[in-house]
Amino acid sequence: MTREEKEQSVAELTAIMADASSIYLTDYMGLTVFQATNLRNEFRKAGVQYMVAKNTLIERAMSDKGITSDQISASLTGQTSLAFGFEDPAAPARVLKEFVEKNEQLKFKLAWLDGTIYDNTQLKTLAALPTKKELMGMIVGSIHAPISGIVGVLGALQRDIVYVLDAIEKKRAEATA
């Protein structure tokens, strides 16, 4: 790889990282072509960008984005692939978790989500994070619950007033009869 090609690769990685809300590093050594193709297809379905790059170029691009850590530097050994989450930062984790369960050759190294680094023991935790749509549904549900409670209470008050008035009317009817 010439110097210009390396600079171009770092610039491309930096541009992708600038738009990414999450970056996942994996060791893909030992995957067959069939397995790698399946992994790429699963990432594509989930809206995740997946690529393989040299460790030194990954480190430079991450440094350009402002992501530096001894933990990241230590994980950049062997063959490294990157998965980038954009809309849903946990989407790569869900795909990786499912794929790692079926294919032990793929090793999750670490993830970077909005400034926080997660090590290889936290893949299941990351995969369990709700999607953006699920979060929005939870927020709407939590806003809706108190409102429907108020409506229920107001309806119960009106019903109780009607029952009281009905009971008074019945007592008056019995007293006059």
BAGUVO-862712 format. One record per atom (N, C-alpha, C): x, y, z; atom name. Coordinates in Angstrom, 2 decimals. Atoms other than C-alpha are relative to their C-alpha. Layout:
BEGIN
LOTOR        u        v        w  site
LOTOR        X        Y        Z    CA
...
# end
This chain:
BEGIN
LOTOR        u        v        w  site
LOTOR     0.85    -1.17     0.00     N
LOTOR     0.00     0.00     0.00    CA
LOTOR     0.89     1.24     0.00     C
LOTOR    -0.80    -1.21     0.07     N
LOTOR     1.45     3.36    -1.01    CA
LOTOR    -0.47     0.99     1.07     C
LOTOR     0.32    -1.02    -0.99     N
LOTOR     1.45     6.38     1.26    CA
LOTOR    -1.33     0.69    -0.33     C
LOTOR     1.24    -0.66     0.43     N
LOTOR    -1.32     8.02    -0.78    CA
LOTOR    -1.21    -0.89     0.25     C
LOTOR     1.11     0.93    -0.23     N
LOTOR    -3.49     4.90    -0.56    CA
LOTOR    -0.32    -0.09     1.48     C
LOTOR     0.22     0.03    -1.45     N
LOTOR    -2.99     4.79     3.20    CA
LOTOR    -0.72     1.26     0.47     C
LOTOR     0.64    -1.26    -0.37     N
LOTOR    -3.92     8.47     3.54    CA
LOTOR    -1.46     0.02    -0.44     C
LOTOR     1.37     0.06     0.50     N
LOTOR    -6.99     7.88     1.40    CA
LOTOR    -0.85    -0.93     0.87     C
LOTOR     0.72     0.94    -0.86     N
LOTOR    -8.00     4.87     3.53    CA
LOTOR    -0.31     0.61     1.36     C
LOTOR     0.22    -0.66    -1.30     N
LOTOR    -7.55     6.86     6.75    CA
LOTOR    -1.08     1.07    -0.14     C
LOTOR     1.01    -1.04     0.22     N
LOTOR    -9.61     9.73     5.29    CA
LOTOR    -1.39    -0.62    -0.14     C
LOTOR     1.29     0.69     0.17     N
LOTOR   -12.37     7.29     4.28    CA
LOTOR    -0.51    -0.52     1.34     C
LOTOR     0.39     0.49    -1.33     N
LOTOR   -12.39     5.65     7.72    CA
LOTOR    -0.43     1.14     0.91     C
LOTOR     0.32    -1.15    -0.83     N
LOTOR   -12.41     9.04     9.44    CA
LOTOR    -1.37     0.57    -0.37     C
LOTOR     1.30    -0.51     0.45     N
LOTOR   -15.38    10.17     7.31    CA
LOTOR    -1.13    -0.90     0.47     C
LOTOR     1.04     0.93    -0.45     N
LOTOR   -17.35     7.03     8.16    CA
LOTOR    -0.18     0.13     1.51     C
LOTOR     0.06    -0.11    -1.46     N
LOTOR   -16.48     7.36    11.85    CA
LOTOR    -0.67     1.30     0.44     C
LOTOR     0.61    -1.28    -0.35     N
LOTOR   -17.63    10.99    11.84    CA
LOTOR    -1.52    -0.11     0.03     C
LOTOR     1.46     0.17     0.07     N
LOTOR   -21.16     9.87    10.93    CA
LOTOR    -0.51    -1.11     0.92     C
LOTOR     0.40     1.17    -0.78     N
LOTOR   -21.17     6.74    13.10    CA
LOTOR    -0.28     0.36     1.45     C
LOTOR     0.29    -0.18    -1.42     N
LOTOR   -22.80     6.67    16.53    CA
LOTOR     0.62    -1.13     0.82     C
LOTOR    -0.67     1.10    -0.69     N
LOTOR   -21.08     3.38    17.36    CA
LOTOR     0.98    -0.68    -0.95     C
LOTOR    -1.02     0.72     0.75     N
LOTOR   -18.00     1.45    16.26    CA
LOTOR     0.29    -1.29     0.75     C
LOTOR    -0.26     1.31    -0.59     N
LOTOR   -17.53    -2.27    16.90    CA
LOTOR     1.22    -0.61    -0.68     C
LOTOR    -1.20     0.64     0.52     N
LOTOR   -14.18    -4.02    16.49    CA
LOTOR    -0.10    -1.50     0.23     C
LOTOR     0.04     1.45    -0.11     N
LOTOR   -14.02    -7.75    15.79    CA
LOTOR     1.26    -0.60    -0.62     C
LOTOR    -1.07     0.78     0.59     N
LOTOR   -11.40   -10.35    14.97    CA
LOTOR    -0.68    -1.07    -0.85     C
LOTOR     0.71     0.89     0.91     N
LOTOR   -12.64   -12.20    11.90    CA
LOTOR     0.85    -1.18    -0.46     C
LOTOR    -0.90     1.09     0.39     N
LOTOR    -9.73   -14.66    11.65    CA
LOTOR    -0.71    -1.35     0.14     C
LOTOR     0.58     1.33    -0.04     N
LOTOR   -10.94   -18.15    10.80    CA
LOTOR    -1.37    -0.10    -0.65     C
LOTOR     1.30     0.04     0.68     N
LOTOR   -14.20   -17.16     9.10    CA
LOTOR     0.19    -0.48    -1.44     C
LOTOR    -0.03     0.41     1.41     N
LOTOR   -14.89   -18.88     5.81    CA
LOTOR    -0.61     1.12    -0.84     C
LOTOR     0.57    -1.01     0.89     N
LOTOR   -15.89   -16.85     2.78    CA
LOTOR    -1.53    -0.01     0.13     C
LOTOR     1.45     0.12    -0.16     N
LOTOR   -19.44   -18.16     3.19    CA
LOTOR    -0.48     0.69     1.27     C
LOTOR     0.37    -0.63    -1.27     N
LOTOR   -19.59   -17.07     6.84    CA
LOTOR     0.16     1.52    -0.08     C
LOTOR    -0.24    -1.44     0.12     N
LOTOR   -18.09   -13.66     6.05    CA
LOTOR    -1.08     0.66    -0.86     C
LOTOR     1.06    -0.53     0.87     N
LOTOR   -20.64   -13.15     3.25    CA
LOTOR    -1.32     0.06     0.77     C
LOTOR     1.22    -0.01    -0.82     N
LOTOR   -23.49   -14.11     5.60    CA
LOTOR     0.02     1.14     1.01     C
LOTOR    -0.13    -1.09    -0.96     N
LOTOR   -22.19   -11.67     8.21    CA
LOTOR    -0.22     1.35    -0.67     C
LOTOR     0.19    -1.26     0.74     N
LOTOR   -21.99    -8.86     5.65    CA
LOTOR    -1.47     0.20    -0.36     C
LOTOR     1.42    -0.10     0.36     N
LOTOR   -25.55    -9.63     4.50    CA
LOTOR    -0.86     0.36     1.21     C
LOTOR     0.75    -0.32    -1.21     N
LOTOR   -26.88    -9.55     8.07    CA
LOTOR     0.22     1.46     0.42     C
LOTOR    -0.28    -1.39    -0.32     N
LOTOR   -25.13    -6.24     8.70    CA
LOTOR    -0.74     0.93    -0.95     C
LOTOR     0.67    -0.84     1.00     N
LOTOR   -26.54    -4.81     5.47    CA
LOTOR    -1.49     0.11     0.31     C
LOTOR     1.43    -0.01    -0.34     N
LOTOR   -30.09    -5.83     6.50    CA
LOTOR    -0.29     0.90     1.20     C
LOTOR     0.19    -0.79    -1.22     N
LOTOR   -29.60    -4.06     9.85    CA
LOTOR     0.42     1.46    -0.18     C
LOTOR    -0.42    -1.38     0.23     N
LOTOR   -28.31    -0.85     8.24    CA
LOTOR     1.37     0.32     0.59     C
LOTOR    -1.33    -0.15    -0.59     N
LOTOR   -24.77    -1.41     9.51    CA
LOTOR     1.03    -0.09    -1.11     C
LOTOR    -1.10     0.06     0.96     N
LOTOR   -21.64    -0.69     7.50    CA
LOTOR     1.12    -0.83     0.60     C
LOTOR    -1.02     0.94    -0.47     N
LOTOR   -18.96    -3.37     7.78    CA
LOTOR     1.19     0.07    -0.95     C
LOTOR    -1.19    -0.02     0.84     N
LOTOR   -15.38    -3.25     6.57    CA
LOTOR     1.21    -0.56     0.75     C
LOTOR    -1.25     0.50    -0.55     N
LOTOR   -11.90    -4.66     7.13    CA
LOTOR     1.06     1.05    -0.31     C
LOTOR    -1.06    -0.99     0.19     N
LOTOR    -8.92    -2.36     7.60    CA
LOTOR     1.23    -0.41     0.81     C
LOTOR    -1.24     0.26    -0.74     N
LOTOR    -5.33    -2.45     8.78    CA
LOTOR    -0.07     0.69     1.36     C
LOTOR     0.04    -0.51    -1.37     N
LOTOR    -4.87    -1.89    12.50    CA
LOTOR     0.60     1.40     0.13     C
LOTOR    -0.64    -1.33    -0.10     N
LOTOR    -2.51     1.09    12.05    CA
LOTOR    -0.90     1.07    -0.59     C
LOTOR     0.90    -0.98     0.63     N
LOTOR    -5.01     2.80     9.75    CA
LOTOR    -1.23     0.25     0.88     C
LOTOR     1.13    -0.14    -0.92     N
LOTOR    -7.86     2.13    12.19    CA
LOTOR     0.40     0.92     1.15     C
LOTOR    -0.46    -0.80    -1.13     N
LOTOR    -5.81     3.62    15.02    CA
LOTOR     0.16     1.47    -0.39     C
LOTOR    -0.14    -1.39     0.46     N
LOTOR    -4.98     6.73    12.97    CA
LOTOR    -1.37     0.66    -0.18     C
LOTOR     1.34    -0.57     0.22     N
LOTOR    -8.62     7.24    11.95    CA
LOTOR    -0.70     0.27     1.32     C
LOTOR     0.63    -0.21    -1.30     N
LOTOR    -9.83     6.81    15.52    CA
LOTOR     0.65     1.18     0.71     C
LOTOR    -0.69    -1.13    -0.59     N
LOTOR    -7.20     9.25    16.69    CA
LOTOR    -0.47     1.31    -0.63     C
LOTOR     0.51    -1.19     0.69     N
LOTOR    -8.39    11.74    14.06    CA
LOTOR    -1.40     0.36     0.50     C
LOTOR     1.34    -0.26    -0.53     N
LOTOR   -11.93    11.37    15.44    CA
LOTOR     0.05     0.42     1.47     C
LOTOR    -0.14    -0.36    -1.40     N
LOTOR   -10.59    11.96    18.95    CA
LOTOR    -0.23    -1.17     0.93     C
LOTOR     0.19     1.21    -0.80     N
LOTOR   -10.99     8.38    20.13    CA
LOTOR     1.37    -0.62     0.23     C
LOTOR    -1.29     0.61    -0.34     N
LOTOR    -7.80     7.33    21.88    CA
LOTOR    -0.12    -0.67     1.36     C
LOTOR     0.05     0.75    -1.24     N
LOTOR    -7.38     4.74    24.56    CA
LOTOR     1.01    -1.13    -0.06     C
LOTOR    -0.91     1.14    -0.06     N
LOTOR    -4.87     2.16    25.71    CA
LOTOR    -0.76    -1.28    -0.29     C
LOTOR     0.83     1.18     0.22     N
LOTOR    -7.72    -0.34    25.61    CA
LOTOR    -0.22    -0.23    -1.50     C
LOTOR     0.17     0.13     1.45     N
LOTOR    -8.33     0.38    21.91    CA
LOTOR     1.31    -0.43    -0.64     C
LOTOR    -1.31     0.36     0.56     N
LOTOR    -4.63     0.23    21.09    CA
LOTOR     0.34    -1.46     0.26     C
LOTOR    -0.29     1.39    -0.35     N
LOTOR    -4.32    -3.10    22.88    CA
LOTOR    -0.87    -0.98    -0.80     C
LOTOR     0.90     0.90     0.74     N
LOTOR    -7.27    -4.55    20.96    CA
LOTOR     0.32    -0.05    -1.48     C
LOTOR    -0.32    -0.03     1.43     N
LOTOR    -5.83    -3.64    17.57    CA
LOTOR     1.16    -0.94    -0.31     C
LOTOR    -0.97     1.04     0.34     N
LOTOR    -3.96    -6.89    17.05    CA
LOTOR    -0.71    -1.02    -0.89     C
LOTOR     0.60     0.99     0.88     N
LOTOR    -4.51    -9.63    14.51    CA
LOTOR    -0.78     0.66    -1.12     C
LOTOR     0.82    -0.52     1.08     N
LOTOR    -7.06    -9.17    11.77    CA
LOTOR    -1.24     0.67     0.59     C
LOTOR     1.08    -0.77    -0.60     N
LOTOR    -9.58    -6.47    12.61    CA
LOTOR    -1.00     0.45    -1.05     C
LOTOR     1.08    -0.53     0.83     N
LOTOR   -12.92    -5.67    11.06    CA
LOTOR    -0.80     0.98     0.85     C
LOTOR     0.77    -1.04    -0.67     N
LOTOR   -15.16    -2.75    11.90    CA
LOTOR    -1.46    -0.07    -0.45     C
LOTOR     1.43    -0.12     0.29     N
LOTOR   -18.95    -2.49    12.11    CA
LOTOR    -0.44     1.35     0.55     C
LOTOR     0.41    -1.35    -0.38     N
LOTOR   -20.45     1.00    12.19    CA
LOTOR    -1.52     0.08     0.11     C
LOTOR     1.42    -0.24    -0.20     N
LOTOR   -23.87     1.79    13.65    CA
LOTOR    -0.28     1.48    -0.19     C
LOTOR     0.32    -1.40     0.28     N
LOTOR   -25.54     4.98    12.49    CA
LOTOR    -1.29     0.41     0.71     C
LOTOR     1.29    -0.35    -0.61     N
LOTOR   -29.26     5.33    13.31    CA
LOTOR    -0.19    -0.70     1.34     C
LOTOR     0.17     0.82    -1.20     N
LOTOR   -29.31     2.53    15.88    CA
LOTOR     1.38    -0.47     0.46     C
LOTOR    -1.35     0.35    -0.43     N
LOTOR   -26.03     2.31    17.82    CA
LOTOR     0.15    -1.45     0.48     C
LOTOR    -0.07     1.38    -0.49     N
LOTOR   -26.90    -1.16    19.17    CA
LOTOR    -0.25    -1.04    -1.09     C
LOTOR     0.29     0.95     1.09     N
LOTOR   -27.77    -2.71    15.78    CA
LOTOR     1.18    -0.93    -0.29     C
LOTOR    -1.12     0.93     0.22     N
LOTOR   -24.23    -4.06    15.21    CA
LOTOR     0.14    -1.03     1.11     C
LOTOR    -0.12     0.93    -1.13     N
LOTOR   -24.26    -5.62    18.68    CA
LOTOR    -0.99    -1.15    -0.12     C
LOTOR     1.00     1.05     0.15     N
LOTOR   -27.48    -7.52    17.97    CA
LOTOR     0.42    -1.00    -1.08     C
LOTOR    -0.45     0.88     1.09     N
LOTOR   -26.11    -8.88    14.68    CA
LOTOR     1.20    -0.81     0.46     C
LOTOR    -1.21     0.70    -0.46     N
LOTOR   -22.74    -9.73    16.25    CA
LOTOR    -0.34    -1.09     1.03     C
LOTOR     0.36     0.98    -1.04     N
LOTOR   -24.31   -11.47    19.25    CA
LOTOR    -0.58    -1.26    -0.63     C
LOTOR     0.65     1.14     0.68     N
LOTOR   -26.47   -13.66    17.04    CA
LOTOR     1.02    -0.78    -0.83     C
LOTOR    -0.98     0.66     0.86     N
LOTOR   -23.58   -14.40    14.66    CA
LOTOR     1.05    -0.74     0.82     C
LOTOR    -1.02     0.62    -0.85     N
LOTOR   -21.04   -15.16    17.43    CA
LOTOR    -0.54    -1.28     0.64     C
LOTOR     0.61     1.20    -0.58     N
LOTOR   -23.47   -17.65    18.99    CA
LOTOR     0.05    -1.18    -0.96     C
LOTOR    -0.01     1.05     1.00     N
LOTOR   -23.51   -19.61    15.72    CA
LOTOR     1.41    -0.29    -0.54     C
LOTOR    -1.34     0.12     0.59     N
LOTOR   -19.89   -19.02    14.62    CA
LOTOR     1.04     0.48     1.00     C
LOTOR    -0.94    -0.35    -1.06     N
LOTOR   -17.29   -19.10    17.35    CA
LOTOR     1.31     0.59    -0.54     C
LOTOR    -1.23    -0.55     0.57     N
LOTOR   -14.53   -18.04    14.93    CA
LOTOR     0.06     1.52     0.11     C
LOTOR     0.04    -1.46    -0.11     N
LOTOR   -15.66   -14.42    15.05    CA
LOTOR     0.11     0.40     1.46     C
LOTOR    -0.22    -0.45    -1.37     N
LOTOR   -14.38   -12.71    18.19    CA
LOTOR    -0.28     1.49     0.09     C
LOTOR     0.30    -1.41    -0.27     N
LOTOR   -15.82    -9.45    19.49    CA
LOTOR     1.12     0.56     0.86     C
LOTOR    -1.11    -0.60    -0.75     N
LOTOR   -12.98    -7.18    20.66    CA
LOTOR    -0.51     1.07     0.95     C
LOTOR     0.55    -1.09    -0.82     N
LOTOR   -14.65    -3.98    21.87    CA
LOTOR    -0.91     0.86    -0.83     C
LOTOR     0.91    -0.93     0.68     N
LOTOR   -17.17    -1.30    21.03    CA
LOTOR     0.18     1.39     0.58     C
LOTOR     0.00    -1.40    -0.42     N
LOTOR   -17.23     2.48    21.19    CA
LOTOR    -1.39     0.53    -0.33     C
LOTOR     1.33    -0.59     0.18     N
LOTOR   -20.67     4.05    21.72    CA
LOTOR    -0.02     1.37     0.64     C
LOTOR     0.13    -1.39    -0.47     N
LOTOR   -20.94     7.82    22.02    CA
LOTOR     0.98     0.35     1.11     C
LOTOR    -1.04    -0.40    -0.94     N
LOTOR   -17.66     8.21    23.87    CA
LOTOR     0.33    -1.01     1.08     C
LOTOR    -0.25     1.02    -1.01     N
LOTOR   -17.83     5.08    26.04    CA
LOTOR     0.51    -1.26    -0.67     C
LOTOR    -0.58     1.24     0.54     N
LOTOR   -15.74     1.97    25.44    CA
LOTOR    -0.53    -1.18     0.79     C
LOTOR     0.51     1.23    -0.60     N
LOTOR   -17.26    -1.46    26.11    CA
LOTOR     0.88    -1.16    -0.44     C
LOTOR    -0.90     1.10     0.34     N
LOTOR   -15.07    -4.55    26.29    CA
LOTOR    -0.77    -1.22    -0.49     C
LOTOR     0.59     1.19     0.62     N
LOTOR   -15.69    -8.02    24.88    CA
LOTOR    -0.97    -0.76     0.92     C
LOTOR     0.94     0.69    -0.90     N
LOTOR   -17.62    -9.17    27.97    CA
LOTOR    -1.38     0.65     0.00     C
LOTOR     1.25    -0.77    -0.07     N
LOTOR   -20.40    -6.61    27.40    CA
LOTOR    -0.83    -0.05    -1.28     C
LOTOR     0.74     0.09     1.25     N
LOTOR   -21.68    -7.72    23.98    CA
LOTOR    -1.49    -0.27     0.24     C
LOTOR     1.41     0.31    -0.28     N
LOTOR   -24.90    -9.20    25.42    CA
LOTOR    -0.74     1.21     0.56     C
LOTOR     0.60    -1.22    -0.56     N
LOTOR   -25.56    -6.00    27.36    CA
LOTOR    -0.32     0.99    -1.11     C
LOTOR     0.20    -0.93     1.11     N
LOTOR   -25.13    -3.90    24.22    CA
LOTOR    -1.12    -0.49    -0.92     C
LOTOR     1.02     0.55     0.88     N
LOTOR   -27.32    -6.25    22.18    CA
LOTOR    -1.39     0.14     0.60     C
LOTOR     1.30    -0.11    -0.67     N
LOTOR   -30.10    -5.91    24.77    CA
LOTOR    -0.53     1.43     0.01     C
LOTOR     0.47    -1.39     0.03     N
LOTOR   -30.31    -2.12    24.32    CA
LOTOR    -1.18     0.12    -0.96     C
LOTOR     1.16    -0.15     0.88     N
LOTOR   -33.66    -1.08    22.85    CA
LOTOR     0.34     0.85    -1.23     C
LOTOR    -0.19    -0.80     1.21     N
LOTOR   -33.89     0.34    19.35    CA
LOTOR    -0.59     1.38     0.21     C
LOTOR     0.51    -1.37    -0.08     N
LOTOR   -34.73     3.96    18.71    CA
LOTOR    -1.54     0.00     0.00     C
LOTOR     1.46     0.08     0.06     N
LOTOR   -38.33     3.03    17.82    CA
LOTOR    -0.57    -0.51     1.31     C
LOTOR     0.46     0.54    -1.28     N
LOTOR   -38.71     0.99    21.00    CA
LOTOR     0.09     1.07     1.10     C
LOTOR    -0.14    -1.08    -0.99     N
LOTOR   -37.39     3.91    23.09    CA
LOTOR    -1.09     1.04    -0.17     C
LOTOR     1.05    -0.99     0.25     N
LOTOR   -39.82     6.29    21.43    CA
LOTOR    -1.35    -0.54     0.46     C
LOTOR     1.24     0.62    -0.46     N
LOTOR   -42.65     3.84    22.13    CA
LOTOR    -0.12     0.03     1.52     C
LOTOR     0.00    -0.05    -1.47     N
LOTOR   -41.64     3.65    25.80    CA
LOTOR    -0.30     1.40     0.50     C
LOTOR     0.22    -1.39    -0.42     N
LOTOR   -41.58     7.44    26.07    CA
LOTOR    -1.46     0.38    -0.21     C
LOTOR     1.41    -0.31     0.26     N
LOTOR   -44.99     7.80    24.44    CA
LOTOR    -0.90    -0.73     0.99     C
LOTOR     0.79     0.77    -0.97     N
LOTOR   -46.36     5.05    26.69    CA
LOTOR     0.05     0.61     1.38     C
LOTOR    -0.11    -0.59    -1.34     N
LOTOR   -45.02     6.72    29.82    CA
LOTOR    -0.69     1.36     0.06     C
LOTOR     0.73    -1.27     0.03     N
LOTOR   -46.50    10.05    28.74    CA
LOTOR    -1.51    -0.27    -0.01     C
LOTOR     1.42     0.32     0.16     N
LOTOR   -49.83     8.43    27.85    CA
LOTOR    -0.62    -0.54     1.29     C
LOTOR     0.54     0.64    -1.21     N
LOTOR   -50.22     6.51    31.13    CA
LOTOR    -0.61     0.99     0.99     C
LOTOR     0.61    -0.94    -0.96     N
LOTOR   -50.75     9.52    33.46    CA
LOTOR    -1.26     0.68    -0.57     C
LOTOR     1.15    -0.67     0.62     N
LOTOR   -53.14    11.16    31.00    CA
LOTOR    -1.22    -0.92     0.06     C
LOTOR     1.14     0.92    -0.03     N
LOTOR   -55.30     8.05    30.72    CA
LOTOR    -0.46    -0.24     1.44     C
LOTOR     0.37     0.12    -1.41     N
LOTOR   -55.21     7.77    34.53    CA
LOTOR    -0.88     1.15     0.44     C
LOTOR     0.80    -1.18    -0.33     N
LOTOR   -56.56    11.30    34.88    CA
LOTOR    -1.40    -0.12    -0.61     C
LOTOR     1.29     0.17     0.66     N
LOTOR   -59.31    10.57    32.37    CA
LOTOR    -0.83    -1.03     0.76     C
LOTOR     0.71     1.03    -0.77     N
LOTOR   -60.23     7.44    34.35    CA
LOTOR    -0.53     0.55     1.32     C
LOTOR     0.42    -0.58    -1.28     N
LOTOR   -60.37     9.38    37.63    CA
LOTOR    -1.17     0.96    -0.21     C
LOTOR     1.09    -0.94     0.28     N
LOTOR   -62.53    12.13    36.12    CA
LOTOR    -1.28    -0.74    -0.36     C
LOTOR     1.17     0.81     0.35     N
LOTOR   -64.86     9.52    34.63    CA
LOTOR    -0.60    -0.65     1.23     C
LOTOR     0.49     0.64    -1.24     N
LOTOR   -65.12     7.77    38.00    CA
LOTOR    -0.72     1.02     0.87     C
LOTOR     0.67    -1.04    -0.79     N
LOTOR   -66.00    11.07    39.72    CA
LOTOR    -1.40     0.28    -0.53     C
LOTOR     1.31    -0.25     0.60     N
LOTOR   -68.83    11.72    37.28    CA
LOTOR    -0.95    -1.17     0.28     C
LOTOR     0.82     1.19    -0.25     N
LOTOR   -70.09     8.16    37.68    CA
LOTOR    -0.46    -0.03     1.47     C
LOTOR     0.35     0.00    -1.41     N
LOTOR   -69.97     8.45    41.48    CA
LOTOR    -1.06     1.07     0.32     C
LOTOR     1.00    -1.06    -0.21     N
LOTOR   -71.91    11.75    41.41    CA
LOTOR    -1.36    -0.47    -0.49     C
LOTOR     1.26     0.51     0.53     N
LOTOR   -74.58    10.10    39.24    CA
LOTOR    -0.58    -1.03     0.95     C
LOTOR     0.48     1.00    -0.95     N
LOTOR   -74.80     7.17    41.69    CA
LOTOR    -0.56     0.66     1.27     C
LOTOR     0.46    -0.69    -1.21     N
LOTOR   -75.14     9.55    44.67    CA
LOTOR    -1.33     0.67    -0.27     C
LOTOR     1.27    -0.66     0.34     N
LOTOR   -77.84    11.59    42.93    CA
LOTOR    -1.12    -1.01    -0.18     C
LOTOR     1.00     1.05     0.20     N
LOTOR   -79.65     8.39    41.95    CA
LOTOR    -0.45    -0.56     1.35     C
LOTOR     0.34     0.51    -1.34     N
LOTOR   -79.49     7.13    45.55    CA
LOTOR    -0.87     1.00     0.75     C
LOTOR     0.81    -1.04    -0.66     N
LOTOR   -80.87    10.47    46.87    CA
LOTOR    -1.40    -0.01    -0.58     C
LOTOR     1.30     0.00     0.64     N
LOTOR   -83.69    10.34    44.35    CA
LOTOR    -0.82    -1.21     0.46     C
LOTOR     0.71     1.21    -0.47     N
LOTOR   -84.58     6.77    45.40    CA
LOTOR    -0.47     0.16     1.44     C
LOTOR     0.40    -0.21    -1.40     N
LOTOR   -84.63     7.75    49.10    CA
LOTOR    -1.18     0.95     0.07     C
LOTOR     1.12    -0.94     0.02     N
LOTOR   -86.90    10.69    48.36    CA
LOTOR    -1.27    -0.69    -0.49     C
LOTOR     1.17     0.72     0.53     N
LOTOR   -89.20     8.44    46.33    CA
LOTOR    -0.57    -0.96     1.07     C
LOTOR     0.46     0.90    -1.06     N
LOTOR   -89.35     5.94    49.22    CA
LOTOR    -0.65     0.79     1.15     C
LOTOR     0.54    -0.81    -1.08     N
LOTOR   -89.97     8.72    51.75    CA
LOTOR    -1.38     0.55    -0.34     C
LOTOR     1.28    -0.52     0.41     N
LOTOR   -92.90    10.13    49.79    CA
LOTOR    -1.03    -1.11    -0.22     C
LOTOR     0.95     1.10     0.25     N
LOTOR   -94.44     6.74    49.14    CA
LOTOR    -0.54    -0.63     1.23     C
# end
